Amino acid sequence: MNTSKIKPYVPALLWMAVMFTLSTHYFGSALTKPIIGRMLDFIGYNYDTSFLNTADLVVRKSAHVFIYAVLAVLWYRAVLKGSRLGMVKAGLTVLLICALWASSDEIHQYLAGGRGAEVSDVVLDSATSALAIVVTGFISWAGKRKTPRGGGVSIHPTTAGD
């Protein structure tokens, strides 16, 4: 079996397995809220339930942003290396993969029990993925350029006799 064709996809698939585990009831607010509360207690911060709920929401949504940015970058890298798609088609393919995964993740959370499904999370995850794809695509494109637009001095040092 030729594993070189699937090798670029392994990191993205492993990350999806981690995400699947994180979307179980074991990683819901019932776990994160007490941890945040203990951290606030440790630093001596006096807080009420409203603040704790807001802090938990910020932590959880920040986790969504991080997790889906990583997913998009891993898939973008995989699709570019493992297919013949150009940057734009690869980006659109990856956005579709991430949006479908975000939708299935919310369904999984709902079915797993102890968690809820939020359409706003699918929107956040998809928007995060789109931004990560654009940033990664730009960095990839800029790294391939030899000279700035319109000519000018090369951004790469030369070894020719100066």
ChimeraX commands (.cxc) that place a marker at each C-alpha (Angstrom):
marker #1 position 0.00,0.00,0.00 radius 0.5
marker #1 position 1.30,3.43,-0.97 radius 0.5
marker #1 position 1.04,5.53,2.22 radius 0.5
marker #1 position 2.54,8.64,0.64 radius 0.5
marker #1 position -0.90,9.62,-0.73 radius 0.5
marker #1 position -2.55,9.60,2.67 radius 0.5
marker #1 position 0.37,10.94,4.69 radius 0.5
marker #1 position -0.51,14.66,4.20 radius 0.5
marker #1 position -3.98,14.04,5.65 radius 0.5
marker #1 position -2.91,12.23,8.83 radius 0.5
marker #1 position -2.36,15.36,11.01 radius 0.5
marker #1 position -5.78,16.78,10.08 radius 0.5
marker #1 position -7.51,13.47,10.74 radius 0.5
marker #1 position -5.75,13.07,14.10 radius 0.5
marker #1 position -6.78,16.62,15.05 radius 0.5
marker #1 position -10.38,15.74,14.16 radius 0.5
marker #1 position -10.15,12.75,16.52 radius 0.5
marker #1 position -9.00,15.09,19.30 radius 0.5
marker #1 position -11.88,17.44,18.50 radius 0.5
marker #1 position -14.36,14.55,18.58 radius 0.5
marker #1 position -13.16,13.67,22.07 radius 0.5
marker #1 position -13.38,17.30,23.21 radius 0.5
marker #1 position -17.01,17.51,22.08 radius 0.5
marker #1 position -18.17,14.90,24.57 radius 0.5
marker #1 position -19.90,15.75,27.84 radius 0.5
marker #1 position -16.58,15.32,29.64 radius 0.5
marker #1 position -15.45,18.71,28.34 radius 0.5
marker #1 position -18.64,20.72,28.82 radius 0.5
marker #1 position -19.23,23.72,31.04 radius 0.5
marker #1 position -19.70,21.37,33.97 radius 0.5
marker #1 position -15.95,20.77,33.77 radius 0.5
marker #1 position -14.60,24.12,32.61 radius 0.5
marker #1 position -16.62,26.41,34.87 radius 0.5
marker #1 position -15.30,24.93,38.15 radius 0.5
marker #1 position -11.74,25.04,36.80 radius 0.5
marker #1 position -12.12,28.73,35.94 radius 0.5
marker #1 position -13.66,29.33,39.37 radius 0.5
marker #1 position -10.71,27.66,41.11 radius 0.5
marker #1 position -8.27,29.71,39.07 radius 0.5
marker #1 position -10.06,32.92,40.03 radius 0.5
marker #1 position -10.11,31.83,43.68 radius 0.5
marker #1 position -6.39,31.05,43.51 radius 0.5
marker #1 position -5.52,34.57,42.35 radius 0.5
marker #1 position -7.87,36.04,44.95 radius 0.5
marker #1 position -10.37,37.51,42.49 radius 0.5
marker #1 position -13.79,38.18,43.99 radius 0.5
marker #1 position -16.41,37.21,41.39 radius 0.5
marker #1 position -20.11,36.50,41.14 radius 0.5
marker #1 position -21.99,33.86,39.13 radius 0.5
marker #1 position -22.57,36.25,36.24 radius 0.5
marker #1 position -18.84,36.93,35.89 radius 0.5
marker #1 position -18.03,33.22,36.09 radius 0.5
marker #1 position -20.59,32.46,33.37 radius 0.5
marker #1 position -19.12,35.18,31.15 radius 0.5
marker #1 position -15.56,33.99,31.75 radius 0.5
marker #1 position -16.60,30.43,30.90 radius 0.5
marker #1 position -18.24,31.64,27.69 radius 0.5
marker #1 position -15.12,33.58,26.65 radius 0.5
marker #1 position -12.84,30.62,27.37 radius 0.5
marker #1 position -15.09,28.20,25.48 radius 0.5
marker #1 position -15.49,30.45,22.42 radius 0.5
marker #1 position -11.75,31.15,22.39 radius 0.5
marker #1 position -11.19,27.40,22.37 radius 0.5
marker #1 position -13.48,27.13,19.33 radius 0.5
marker #1 position -11.44,29.77,17.52 radius 0.5
marker #1 position -8.14,28.06,18.30 radius 0.5
marker #1 position -9.33,24.54,17.51 radius 0.5
marker #1 position -10.91,25.43,14.17 radius 0.5
marker #1 position -8.01,27.65,13.09 radius 0.5
marker #1 position -5.68,24.68,13.64 radius 0.5
marker #1 position -8.08,22.37,11.79 radius 0.5
marker #1 position -8.27,24.71,8.79 radius 0.5
marker #1 position -4.49,25.12,8.59 radius 0.5
marker #1 position -3.93,21.35,8.82 radius 0.5
marker #1 position -6.52,20.61,6.14 radius 0.5
marker #1 position -5.28,23.42,3.87 radius 0.5
marker #1 position -1.75,22.05,4.07 radius 0.5
marker #1 position -3.02,18.52,3.44 radius 0.5
marker #1 position -5.16,19.42,0.45 radius 0.5
marker #1 position -2.39,21.48,-1.16 radius 0.5
marker #1 position 0.12,18.66,-0.69 radius 0.5
marker #1 position -2.20,15.74,-1.36 radius 0.5
marker #1 position -4.12,16.99,-4.38 radius 0.5
marker #1 position -3.62,18.97,-7.54 radius 0.5
marker #1 position -5.96,21.75,-6.49 radius 0.5
marker #1 position -4.75,25.32,-6.65 radius 0.5
marker #1 position -4.80,27.62,-3.64 radius 0.5
marker #1 position -8.33,28.98,-4.19 radius 0.5
marker #1 position -10.00,25.63,-4.88 radius 0.5
marker #1 position -8.07,24.07,-2.00 radius 0.5
marker #1 position -9.25,26.89,0.27 radius 0.5
marker #1 position -12.89,26.42,-0.74 radius 0.5
marker #1 position -12.60,22.66,-0.29 radius 0.5
marker #1 position -11.13,23.12,3.18 radius 0.5
marker #1 position -13.83,25.63,4.12 radius 0.5
marker #1 position -16.46,23.09,3.12 radius 0.5
marker #1 position -14.72,20.36,5.15 radius 0.5
marker #1 position -14.49,22.62,8.22 radius 0.5
marker #1 position -18.10,23.83,7.94 radius 0.5
marker #1 position -19.38,20.26,7.61 radius 0.5
marker #1 position -17.21,19.16,10.53 radius 0.5
marker #1 position -18.48,22.08,12.64 radius 0.5
marker #1 position -22.06,21.04,11.86 radius 0.5
marker #1 position -21.41,17.39,12.67 radius 0.5
marker #1 position -19.58,18.44,15.85 radius 0.5
marker #1 position -22.63,20.31,17.10 radius 0.5
marker #1 position -24.85,17.32,16.29 radius 0.5
marker #1 position -22.40,15.09,18.17 radius 0.5
marker #1 position -22.50,17.40,21.19 radius 0.5
marker #1 position -26.29,17.30,21.18 radius 0.5
marker #1 position -26.44,13.52,20.88 radius 0.5
marker #1 position -23.66,12.91,23.42 radius 0.5
marker #1 position -25.78,14.42,26.17 radius 0.5
marker #1 position -24.79,17.06,28.67 radius 0.5
marker #1 position -23.94,19.46,25.85 radius 0.5
marker #1 position -26.01,21.60,23.56 radius 0.5
marker #1 position -25.95,22.29,19.84 radius 0.5
marker #1 position -25.54,25.93,18.82 radius 0.5
marker #1 position -25.89,27.25,15.27 radius 0.5
marker #1 position -23.80,30.24,16.39 radius 0.5
marker #1 position -20.91,27.85,17.07 radius 0.5
marker #1 position -21.09,26.53,13.49 radius 0.5
marker #1 position -20.98,30.13,12.24 radius 0.5
marker #1 position -18.03,30.98,14.54 radius 0.5
marker #1 position -16.15,27.82,13.58 radius 0.5
marker #1 position -16.74,28.36,9.85 radius 0.5
marker #1 position -15.74,32.04,10.01 radius 0.5
marker #1 position -12.61,31.13,11.97 radius 0.5
marker #1 position -11.77,28.47,9.39 radius 0.5
marker #1 position -12.25,30.95,6.53 radius 0.5
marker #1 position -9.96,33.49,8.19 radius 0.5
marker #1 position -7.30,30.85,8.91 radius 0.5
marker #1 position -7.44,29.70,5.27 radius 0.5
marker #1 position -7.05,33.26,3.97 radius 0.5
marker #1 position -4.14,34.02,6.32 radius 0.5
marker #1 position -2.42,30.70,5.57 radius 0.5
marker #1 position -2.98,31.15,1.85 radius 0.5
marker #1 position -1.54,34.66,1.96 radius 0.5
marker #1 position 1.51,33.53,3.92 radius 0.5
marker #1 position 2.04,30.65,1.47 radius 0.5
marker #1 position 1.63,32.94,-1.53 radius 0.5
marker #1 position 3.92,35.63,-0.10 radius 0.5
marker #1 position 6.57,33.05,0.73 radius 0.5
marker #1 position 6.69,31.93,-2.89 radius 0.5
marker #1 position 7.26,35.41,-4.28 radius 0.5
marker #1 position 10.81,36.31,-5.20 radius 0.5
marker #1 position 10.41,40.05,-5.67 radius 0.5
marker #1 position 7.89,42.64,-4.55 radius 0.5
marker #1 position 5.15,43.64,-6.98 radius 0.5
marker #1 position 6.37,46.00,-9.66 radius 0.5
marker #1 position 9.96,44.77,-9.55 radius 0.5
marker #1 position 12.38,46.24,-7.14 radius 0.5
marker #1 position 14.90,44.67,-4.85 radius 0.5
marker #1 position 14.69,40.97,-4.16 radius 0.5
marker #1 position 13.50,40.07,-0.68 radius 0.5
marker #1 position 15.83,37.08,-0.69 radius 0.5
marker #1 position 19.56,37.63,-0.21 radius 0.5
marker #1 position 21.75,36.64,-3.10 radius 0.5
marker #1 position 25.07,34.90,-2.93 radius 0.5
marker #1 position 26.34,36.43,-6.15 radius 0.5
marker #1 position 29.37,38.69,-5.79 radius 0.5
marker #1 position 28.20,42.00,-4.37 radius 0.5
marker link #1:1,2 radius 0.2
marker link #1:2,3 radius 0.2
marker link #1:3,4 radius 0.2
marker link #1:4,5 radius 0.2
marker link #1:5,6 radius 0.2
marker link #1:6,7 radius 0.2
marker link #1:7,8 radius 0.2
marker link #1:8,9 radius 0.2
marker link #1:9,10 radius 0.2
marker link #1:10,11 radius 0.2
marker link #1:11,12 radius 0.2
marker link #1:12,13 radius 0.2
marker link #1:13,14 radius 0.2
marker link #1:14,15 radius 0.2
marker link #1:15,16 radius 0.2
marker link #1:16,17 radius 0.2
marker link #1:17,18 radius 0.2
marker link #1:18,19 radius 0.2
marker link #1:19,20 radius 0.2
marker link #1:20,21 radius 0.2
marker link #1:21,22 radius 0.2
marker link #1:22,23 radius 0.2
marker link #1:23,24 radius 0.2
marker link #1:24,25 radius 0.2
marker link #1:25,26 radius 0.2
marker link #1:26,27 radius 0.2
marker link #1:27,28 radius 0.2
marker link #1:28,29 radius 0.2
marker link #1:29,30 radius 0.2
marker link #1:30,31 radius 0.2
marker link #1:31,32 radius 0.2
marker link #1:32,33 radius 0.2
marker link #1:33,34 radius 0.2
marker link #1:34,35 radius 0.2
marker link #1:35,36 radius 0.2
marker link #1:36,37 radius 0.2
marker link #1:37,38 radius 0.2
marker link #1:38,39 radius 0.2
marker link #1:39,40 radius 0.2
marker link #1:40,41 radius 0.2
marker link #1:41,42 radius 0.2
marker link #1:42,43 radius 0.2
marker link #1:43,44 radius 0.2
marker link #1:44,45 radius 0.2
marker link #1:45,46 radius 0.2
marker link #1:46,47 radius 0.2
marker link #1:47,48 radius 0.2
marker link #1:48,49 radius 0.2
marker link #1:49,50 radius 0.2
marker link #1:50,51 radius 0.2
marker link #1:51,52 radius 0.2
marker link #1:52,53 radius 0.2
marker link #1:53,54 radius 0.2
marker link #1:54,55 radius 0.2
marker link #1:55,56 radius 0.2
marker link #1:56,57 radius 0.2
marker link #1:57,58 radius 0.2
marker link #1:58,59 radius 0.2
marker link #1:59,60 radius 0.2
marker link #1:60,61 radius 0.2
marker link #1:61,62 radius 0.2
marker link #1:62,63 radius 0.2
marker link #1:63,64 radius 0.2
marker link #1:64,65 radius 0.2
marker link #1:65,66 radius 0.2
marker link #1:66,67 radius 0.2
marker link #1:67,68 radius 0.2
marker link #1:68,69 radius 0.2
marker link #1:69,70 radius 0.2
marker link #1:70,71 radius 0.2
marker link #1:71,72 radius 0.2
marker link #1:72,73 radius 0.2
marker link #1:73,74 radius 0.2
marker link #1:74,75 radius 0.2
marker link #1:75,76 radius 0.2
marker link #1:76,77 radius 0.2
marker link #1:77,78 radius 0.2
marker link #1:78,79 radius 0.2
marker link #1:79,80 radius 0.2
marker link #1:80,81 radius 0.2
marker link #1:81,82 radius 0.2
marker link #1:82,83 radius 0.2
marker link #1:83,84 radius 0.2
marker link #1:84,85 radius 0.2
marker link #1:85,86 radius 0.2
marker link #1:86,87 radius 0.2
marker link #1:87,88 radius 0.2
marker link #1:88,89 radius 0.2
marker link #1:89,90 radius 0.2
marker link #1:90,91 radius 0.2
marker link #1:91,92 radius 0.2
marker link #1:92,93 radius 0.2
marker link #1:93,94 radius 0.2
marker link #1:94,95 radius 0.2
marker link #1:95,96 radius 0.2
marker link #1:96,97 radius 0.2
marker link #1:97,98 radius 0.2
marker link #1:98,99 radius 0.2
marker link #1:99,100 radius 0.2
marker link #1:100,101 radius 0.2
marker link #1:101,102 radius 0.2
marker link #1:102,103 radius 0.2
marker link #1:103,104 radius 0.2
marker link #1:104,105 radius 0.2
marker link #1:105,106 radius 0.2
marker link #1:106,107 radius 0.2
marker link #1:107,108 radius 0.2
marker link #1:108,109 radius 0.2
marker link #1:109,110 radius 0.2
marker link #1:110,111 radius 0.2
marker link #1:111,112 radius 0.2
marker link #1:112,113 radius 0.2
marker link #1:113,114 radius 0.2
marker link #1:114,115 radius 0.2
marker link #1:115,116 radius 0.2
marker link #1:116,117 radius 0.2
marker link #1:117,118 radius 0.2
marker link #1:118,119 radius 0.2
marker link #1:119,120 radius 0.2
marker link #1:120,121 radius 0.2
marker link #1:121,122 radius 0.2
marker link #1:122,123 radius 0.2
marker link #1:123,124 radius 0.2
marker link #1:124,125 radius 0.2
marker link #1:125,126 radius 0.2
marker link #1:126,127 radius 0.2
marker link #1:127,128 radius 0.2
marker link #1:128,129 radius 0.2
marker link #1:129,130 radius 0.2
marker link #1:130,131 radius 0.2
marker link #1:131,132 radius 0.2
marker link #1:132,133 radius 0.2
marker link #1:133,134 radius 0.2
marker link #1:134,135 radius 0.2
marker link #1:135,136 radius 0.2
marker link #1:136,137 radius 0.2
marker link #1:137,138 radius 0.2
marker link #1:138,139 radius 0.2
marker link #1:139,140 radius 0.2
marker link #1:140,141 radius 0.2
marker link #1:141,142 radius 0.2
marker link #1:142,143 radius 0.2
marker link #1:143,144 radius 0.2
marker link #1:144,145 radius 0.2
marker link #1:145,146 radius 0.2
marker link #1:146,147 radius 0.2
marker link #1:147,148 radius 0.2
marker link #1:148,149 radius 0.2
marker link #1:149,150 radius 0.2
marker link #1:150,151 radius 0.2
marker link #1:151,152 radius 0.2
marker link #1:152,153 radius 0.2
marker link #1:153,154 radius 0.2
marker link #1:154,155 radius 0.2
marker link #1:155,156 radius 0.2
marker link #1:156,157 radius 0.2
marker link #1:157,158 radius 0.2
marker link #1:158,159 radius 0.2
marker link #1:159,160 radius 0.2
marker link #1:160,161 radius 0.2
marker link #1:161,162 radius 0.2
view
